[in-house]
């Protein structure tokens, strides 16, 4: 089914807000990609309740949730969150994103994340976006490099994943750098 309520469109993909109608499709994508994602994200619950809790975050002004869809079919090929949005003198947010096993290697995440970044700087009026990435996640590091992010530092024991505190590299981009 082609969705037409897109917030931004590129040549092949478009972005829109994630919603309750996406539960079945996102659950299927998460299950098919569980092995690929487990190393970076840990095990996730795929229950209706967990999904509803996830969606509730986006009712707050501090979080925005998007899906990246193929323009031709509306099929979801990725997801992006802008978390921990801070207003005032910072105007910043932290990106979280995921690709899925069946759609990696086509450049959909690059195109879709570019659309989210444009929306963040233009419509949400943010000034800065950060991405915190595990040092051995080369696919994710290469993605942010392609999009103009600069490495700013290293955070030891940054996030608890799979029973262990994981180090992360901190990457950022500002509106002026775009």
C-alpha positions in Angstrom: 0.0 0.0 0.0 1.4 3.4 -1.0 1.3 6.0 1.8 1.0 9.6 0.8 1.3 11.4 4.1 5.0 11.8 3.8 7.0 14.4 5.7 9.8 14.4 3.2 10.6 12.5 0.0 13.8 11.6 -1.9 14.2 9.8 -5.2 13.5 6.3 -3.8 12.4 6.7 -0.2 10.1 8.9 1.9 9.7 9.5 5.7 6.7 9.6 7.8 5.8 9.4 11.5 5.7 5.9 12.9 2.2 4.8 14.1 0.2 2.0 15.5 -0.6 0.7 12.0 3.1 -0.2 11.7 3.2 -2.8 14.4 2.8 -5.9 12.3 5.3 -4.8 9.6 7.9 -3.6 12.1 7.5 -6.7 14.2 8.1 -8.9 11.1 11.2 -6.8 10.1 12.6 -6.9 13.6 12.2 -10.7 13.8 13.8 -11.3 10.4 16.7 -8.9 11.5 17.0 -10.1 15.1 20.4 -11.8 14.6 21.9 -8.8 12.7 20.6 -6.2 15.2 21.1 -8.1 18.5 24.8 -7.2 18.7 24.0 -3.5 18.5 20.6 -3.2 20.2 20.2 -6.2 22.4 17.1 -8.4 22.6 13.8 -6.5 22.1 10.3 -7.4 23.1 8.0 -7.5 20.1 4.7 -7.4 22.0 1.8 -5.1 21.3 2.4 -3.6 24.8 6.1 -2.9 24.1 5.2 -1.3 20.8 2.5 0.9 22.4 5.0 2.0 25.0 7.5 2.8 22.3 4.9 5.0 20.5 4.0 6.8 23.8 7.5 8.3 23.8 6.6 10.2 20.6 3.7 12.0 22.4 6.3 13.9 24.3 8.0 17.0 22.8 11.4 15.4 23.5 11.1 12.5 21.0 10.2 12.1 17.3 9.8 8.8 15.6 9.9 8.1 11.9 9.9 5.2 9.4 11.7 5.2 6.1 9.5 3.8 3.3 10.0 2.9 -0.3 8.1 5.5 -2.3 7.0 2.9 -4.9 5.3 0.6 -2.4 5.2 2.2 1.0 7.1 -0.7 2.4 9.2 0.1 5.5 12.9 -0.2 5.0 14.3 1.6 8.1 13.5 3.5 11.2 14.8 6.7 12.8 14.2 8.3 16.2 15.3 11.7 17.4 15.6 11.3 21.1 16.3 13.5 24.0 15.4 16.7 22.2 16.6 19.7 24.2 15.3 23.2 23.3 16.5 26.6 24.4 20.1 27.4 24.0 21.0 23.9 22.8 18.4 23.0 20.2 19.7 19.4 19.9 18.7 15.8 19.7 20.2 12.3 19.6 19.6 10.0 16.7 18.8 6.4 16.9 18.2 4.4 13.7 17.9 0.9 12.4 18.1 -0.8 9.1 16.6 -4.3 8.4 18.3 -7.4 7.0 16.2 -7.6 3.8 16.9 -4.0 2.8 20.6 -3.3 3.7 23.0 -2.4 1.0 20.7 -0.4 -1.2 21.4 3.1 0.2 17.9 3.5 1.7 19.2 4.4 5.1 21.5 7.1 3.7 18.7 8.6 1.7 16.1 8.3 4.5 18.4 9.6 7.3 19.3 12.6 5.1 15.6 13.4 4.9 15.2 13.1 8.7 18.2 15.4 9.2 16.7 18.0 6.8 13.4 17.8 8.7 15.2 18.2 12.1 17.1 21.3 11.0 14.3 22.9 8.9 11.0 22.0 10.5 12.0 21.1 14.1 14.5 24.0 14.1 17.2 21.9 15.8 20.8 23.1 15.6 22.7 19.9 16.3 22.2 16.1 16.0 24.3 13.5 17.7 24.7 9.8 17.0 26.4 7.5 19.5 27.8 4.4 17.8 29.7 1.3 19.0 33.3 1.5 17.6 33.0 -1.8 15.7 29.7 -1.0 14.0 31.5 0.0 10.8 28.2 0.2 8.8 26.8 2.8 11.1 30.0 4.7 11.3 30.2 4.8 7.5 26.6 6.0 7.3 27.2 9.0 9.5 30.4 9.9 7.8 28.6 9.9 4.4 26.1 12.3 5.9 28.7 14.8 7.1 28.9 13.9 10.8 32.2 14.6 12.6 33.7 12.4 15.3 33.7 14.4 18.6 34.8 11.9 21.2 34.6 8.5 22.8 32.3 7.5 25.7 33.4 4.5 27.7 30.7 2.3 29.2 28.1 4.5 27.5 25.1 2.1 27.1 24.0 -1.2 28.7 23.4 -3.7 25.9 23.2 -7.5 26.2 24.3 -7.5 29.9 27.4 -5.3 29.3 28.2 -1.6 29.3 29.3 -0.8 25.7 31.7 2.0 24.6 30.5 4.4 21.9 32.0 7.0 19.6 30.1 10.3 19.6 29.5 11.8 16.2 27.6 15.1 15.5 26.5 17.4 12.7 25.2 21.0 13.0 22.9 22.9 10.8 25.8 25.2 9.7 27.8 22.2 8.5 25.0 21.2 6.1 
